[in-house]
Amino acid sequence: MAGADALLTALDFLMREAALFSASGFLILGVGDLFIDAVWLVLAGGLLLKRRKGVEPLRVETLPKPAQPGRLAVFTPAWDEAGVIGTMLRHTLATFDYSDYRVYVGCYPNDAATIAEVRAIADERVRLVVGPVPGPTTKADCLNRLWEAMLADERTEGRQFKAVVLHDAEDVVHSAELRIFDALSEEYDLVQLPVVPLIHPKSLWVSGHYADEFAESHAKELVVREALGAAVPSAGVGCAFRCDALVRMAERNGGLPFDADSLTEDYELGLKLSEIGGRRTFARIAAGRGAVVATKEYFPQTLRAAVNQKARWMTGIALSGWDRLGWRGGLAERWMRLRDRQSLLAAVLLFFGYLSFGLWVFLKVPELVTDWRPQPVSELLAFILLLNLAILVWRLSMRFAFVTHSYGWKQGLISLPRVAVSNVVAISAAWHAVLRYRTIRRSGRADWRKTAHAFPAELPAE
């Protein structure tokens, strides 16, 4: 019995230490989240006061008319996208309420199926670009091939493009977005629209957790980020870059605007653009009652695919981004970069938090059936846990509110237990991100590990 008691005592010590570590970390991160919430509430209150004074937010119907309407280039990189690219292109061409644009689709010579799907779209607004090397390279490399094709068309046709719009092969576009990009790109070098994940009916929990996270990040986090003067990163879809801004980036990047060695070229480009004085905006444009112009799409529907995707994000932003972008900028910018890179720390804290909870449950059995008793919880740990409980209740309330606003009260309720799915994905993705980062550092090469995509059979209402 002495040996068993010693083991239980050791596990009890581990449980309390893991709890103190994770709880302290969550408290620090939670205070940062509370500050974001406070700023957003101030901004929302100011907007409400403006509305009461008759000042309405910008709507599609009240967009300023561009002084010089321009031609827009839509870049869509497509590696192994035969299952969705044809449907996406047909929907895009039929949906855009804009006449002067061209869709550049980037393919690879060893992806005949995707090439065939693009060639089947008999429309002069679609330009197939097949790169010189077999795929996959990085997404940034594919975008650079599209940039070169666009410049070649400008020289041949004698007309320049005004802005480059980025979309993925599974995106459901909004009819008004090109008009928004045309109007706002006269003032801004980067215009980012919200991204709204679609919840797949067969993947309520995995695909749904993306909806929960984006409902907050694209309705609150980016709004606060812009208000504080920090750089607005590009989401890689539903965004537009002025061509002259991309030219400036190309001059700094060896002749091409997108860094082919980057796993998260969209995120990096938004921050780099800010460093050279580029103006950027996160544009939430009203389009109907309670709706905004946004890009919609299915995100990964399986746990494995979600882990792979988020591991790429963590590798590119939290690890490689630290190496590549450093800690430049003012206080707000540095703090936002810290928030971008805290995902790995959060995953570690989650792991130890779940470990502590699991040990607590496990130790309840011998406590009930034997004479062994655990050590009492310290006053410090009890106080921190109480604070964290209060913050958790607030955080879940905010998540419920944002998800309910975007998807209805039923999804708002489901978002509460769905937090556990987000946590499992985050912990697994962090481990894979560290392994992938180590591989990249050793090989010096990043490749495009994309996930399988789906296009909705029934298109959502705008």
N, C-alpha and C positions, 0 to 999 in steps of 0.2 A: 504493500500500500504506500510505503514511503516513496518508492519510485514513481508510482502513479500520481501522487500528490505533487511531487516535484515537477513532473511534466505539466500537470494542470496549472501549477503556479507560473511556470515559464510561459505557457500559452496565455495566461491571464496578463502577464507583464507585456507580452507582445501585443495583445489586444489593446491595452491602454496606451502603449507608446504609438501604435499605428493610429489610434483614434486621436491622440494629441497632435500628431504630425498632420494628418489629413484635415482635422477640424481647424487647426491654425491656418493652414493654407487656404481652405475654403473661406475662412473669415476675411482674409486679405483680398482674395478675388471677389468675394461678395460685396465688399465695400466699394470696389471699383464698379461693379454692376449697379449698385445703388446710385452712384454718382451719374452714370449714364441715364438711369431712369429719371433722376431728378432734373437733369438738363432737358430730357425729352418732355417731361411734364410742363416745364416752364415754356418750352417752344409750343407745345400744344395749347397751353393757356393763352399765349400771345396770339396764336392763330384764331382761337375762338373769339377773342376780343376784337380782332380785325373783322371777322365775319359779322359780329354784332354791329359793327360800324359800317357795314355794307361792302367791305373789301373781300371779294371772293378769291379763292385760290385759282391758279391758272388752270384752265380747262382746254380741251381740244378745240372747242368752238372759239375760244378767245386767244388762240396762239397768235403771236405777232407775225405779220407777214414778212418773210425774208426780203431784204433789199435786193439780193441777187440769188434767186432760186438756182440751185445747182444740181449737177448729176451726182448720184450716190453709188458707191460700189459696195456690194454686200459680199463679204468674204465668208465662205463656208468650207472649212477643211473636212475632208471625208476619207478616213481610212477604215475599210471594212464596214461600210455603211449601206450595203446593198438592200438591207431589209427596211430602211427608213428613208433614204435620200430621195427616191422618186416621189413618194407621197408628200414629203416635206416640201419639195420644190413646187409640185403642183398646187399645194395649198398656199404657199407663199406667193406665187405668181397671181393666184386668183384673189388674194386677200389684200395686198398692198394697195392703198388708195393714193398712189403716186405714180407718175408716168416715166420720170427720167432716172432710171436706175439699171444696174446690171449685176447679176449674181455670178460671182466667180467661185467655182467649186473646185477644190484642190484634191486630186486623186494621185494614185501611185501606179507605176507600170505593172506591178505584180498584183493588182487588185482589179481584175477584169470584170468581176460582177458589179462593183460599184461604178466603174466606167460605163458599163452597158446601161445601167439605170439612168445615169446622167444624160447619156447620148439619146436615150429614148424620149427625153423632154425636147420636143421640137419647138423651141422658142428662142428667138434671137436675144432675149434678155438673159439667157443662161450661157455662160462661157466656161467650158470644161478646160481645166489646166492640169495636165499630167506632168508630174515632176520628173526630173532626170534620173533619180535613184530609186531603187525598190524601198518600199515601206516596211515597217513604220519608222519614220524619223521622229522628231518631236513635232508637236502641234505648231510651235513657233516657226520651225523650218518650213512647214507646209504653208503657213501664212506668208512667209517671205516669198515663196514661189508665186503666190497670188499677187503680192505687191509688185513683183517684177512684171507679171503679165499685165497688170493694170497700167503700169508706166509705159509698157510697149504699146498698148492700145491708145494711150494719150498721144504718143508720138505719131502713130499711124493716122489717127482720126483728127488730130489737131484740136481736141477738146479735153479739158482737164476735169477731173472729178473733184468734188467739193469735200467729201468726207468718206471714210471707210467705216462700214457697219459690220460688226462681227455677230455671226450666228452659228450655232452648231447644227448638225444634220438632223437632230430630233426636235428642234425648236418649233413651237407654235407661235407664229408672229401675230402682232396686232395690226389692224388695218391702218391705224393712224401713226405708227411709229416713224415712218420715213418723213412724214410732214413735220413731226416734232424734231427729228434730227436736222432737217433742212433749216428750220427756224432757229433752233438753239445753237447750232454749230457756228452761227455768225458771231456769237458772243463767247462761246466756250470751245476749248480744244478737246474736251472729253465730255460726252453726255452719256450718263448711265441711267437706264430705266430699271425699275424693279424686276426681279425674277420671282415668279410664282410657281413653285413645284406642284405638279398634279399628283393627286393621291391615287395610285393604281388600285383598282377594286380588288385585285388578288394579292395586294401587298400593303394592307392597311397599316402595319406596324413599321416595316422597314422604309418603304417609300414615304409613309406618313411622317416619319420623324424629320425628314428634310423639310416638309411643309411647316412643321412647328418651328424649326430653327430659322428658316427664311422669313417666316411671318414676323419674327422679332427683328432679325438683322436688317431686312430691307424696308422695314417700316419704322424702325427706331434707331438702330446702331449707326447706319449710314447717314441718317438725318442728323444725328448728333455730331457725327464725325465732321460733316461739312460745316455745321454751325460753329464748331470749335476751331475751324480753319485748318484741320488736318487734311492730308491728301485723300481723295476719294479713289479707291482702287477699282479697276475695271473687273466686272464679273466674267468677262470673256464672251458673253452673249447679251443681246439687247443693249448694245452700246455703240457709240459712234466716235471716231477720232477725226478731227480735221486733217486733211491731207498735208497741209503745210506743217502741222505739228509733227506728223509722222516723218516728214522730210528732215526736220530738225533732229528727231530721235535717230534717224538713219545716219546722219552726219556724225553723231556721237557713238554710233555702234558699228562702225566699219562698213557703212553703206546700206545696211538693211535695218528696218525699224524694230523687228522682233528678234529677241535674243534666242538663237537656236539652241543654246545650252540650258535654257530655263524650262522647268516643269510647270511653272505658273507664270507664263509670259504675260497674261492679261493683268494679273495682280501687279507684277513688277512694272509694267508699262505705265499704269496709272500713277504709281509713286514716282517713277523717274520723270514723267511728264511734269509733275508738280515741282520737282527739283530745278527744272529749267524755266520755271515761271508760267507753265501752262495753266490756263483756267479750266476748271472742271466743275461739274454739277451732277448731283443725284436728283433726277427729275421725276417727281411724282405728279403726273398730270392726270387730273380727274377726267373720267370718261364714263359718264352715267352715274347713277346714284350709288355711292359707296364704292365705286370701282375706280381703278387707275389703269393707265396704259402700261402693259407689262408683257414680258416674254414668259410663256408657259411651257412646261416640258415635264416628262417623266424622268425622275431620278432613279438610281439603281433600286431594284425590287428584291434582291436577295442580300442576305447578311454578308456573304463573301464579296459581292460586287460593291456594296457600300463601304466595306473595310478597305478594299483596294482603292476606291476613289478618294476616300478621306485620307488614306495613307499618302497618296500623291499630293494632296493639298498640304498636309502637314510637312512632308518632305520639302516641297517647294517654298512654302511660306515660313514655317517655323525653323527649319534647319538651313537649307540652301539660301533662303531669303536673308537669314542673319549674315551669312558669308558674303552674299552678293550686294546687299543693300545697306548693311550696317545700321547705324543709329543716328542718321543725320536728321536735321530739322529742329524746330522749336520744341517747347515742352509738350504741346498737344500732339505734335507729330510723333515724338518719341514714345509718348504714352500709348498712342494708338498702335504703333508698331509692337510695343510690348504686349498689348492685348491680342494682336494678330498672332504672336508667337507663344502665347501662354497655353496653347492647346495641349502641348506635350506635358507641361507641368500639371494641368488640370487632369489629364489622363492618369498621371502617377498618383495624384491625390485621390482620384476615384478608386484606383486599385487598392490603395491602403484603406480607404474608407469602407469598401466592400469587404476587405479582409478583416477589418476590425469588427464589422457587424456579423460576419460569418462566425468568427471566433466567439463573439458574445452569445450567439444562438447556441453554438456547440457547447459552451461551458455551462449553459443553463441546465443541461441534463445532469452532469455530476453534482451540480449545486443542489438539485432537487432530490437526488436519490442517494447521496453520500454525505459524509460529514465535512467534506471539503468546502471551503468558502473563499470566494475571490477577495482581493484587496478592494477597499472602498474607492470610489472614483474621487479624484482630487477636486477641490473647490474650483481650481482654475479650469480644469477640463469641463466640469459641469457648467460653468459660466459660459465658456466658449460654445459648448454644444447648445445651450439655450439661445445664444445669439444666432447661431447658425440655423436653428429651427425657425426662428422668426424670419430670417432672411429667406429661407427656403419657402415658407408660406407666401411671402411677398413675391418671390420669383415665380412660383407656380401660378399665383394670381395674375401676374403680368402675362405669362405665357397663355393662360386661358383666355385673357382678354384679347390678345393679338390674334391668336388662332381663331377664336370665335368671330372676330371682325372679318377675317379673310375667308373662313371656311364654314362658319356656322357653329352653333353651340354644341352639336353632337361631337364634331371633331375637337372642339375646345375641351370637352370633358375627356375624350380619349387621349388628348395630348398630355394629360397629367401622368397616367401610368406609362405613356410612351417615352417619358424621360429616361426610363430604364434602358430602353433600346438605344437611345442616343449615347448613354454611358457605356454600354457594352461595345458599341461600334467605336467609340472614342478610344477606349482602352486597347482594343485589338489593333486599331489603325496606328496608334502611337508606336506599338512594338514593331509593326511592319514598316513604319516610316523610318525608324532608326536603322533597321536592317537595310532598307533601300538606300538611305543616305550613305551608309558605310560602303555599299557596293558602288555608288556613284563616285565617291571620293577615291576609291581604289582604281576604278576603270576610267574615270574622267569623262564618262559618257552617260547622258540621260536619254531614255527612249520613251515612246508614247505607249503607255499601258492603258488603253482605253477600256471602257466597259461596254457591254452590249446595250443597244438603245432600242426604244420602242416609240412608236408614234400612235397617239390615241385613235381608236377606231371611231369614237364619237367626239367631235371637236367641242371643247368647252365654249360657253358663251363669252363674248368679250365683256 
